[in-house]
Amino acid sequence: MSETVRIVPCPTCRKPVKWSPASRYRPFCSERCRLIDFGAWADERYKIPGEPLDDLSSDEMDEEQ
């Protein structure tokens, strides 16, 4: 029985990527694309929708409990 290899587009450059354990950077095609994506999250170009959080630091949150 042959196993079908799933091909997905790289989220950064859209290049086809084999979805398998051998694909070191999956879902990205390369370390470069992985780092570009990571940098976009760090620069807050990507955001997850939700309610804004209070500006309390974690120390202040611990004191409130």
Phi, psi and omega in degrees: 000123180273145180264130180281130178268125180276135178249128179235153177281140174299130181298338183269308187247354178073007177294141180296137181229132175287130179269091180207162178302336179286343179279097189302323186253012185309140009276006181272158181276340184203168176296324179302310180295323178297316180290325175299315179296315179301317178297323178296319176295316181296326178277001181062032173284336174253140179219147176263125182298145178168177179288142177296145177271155174294158180274021179286139175283166180296329177295317179295323179294321178296321180294328182288339184277000000 
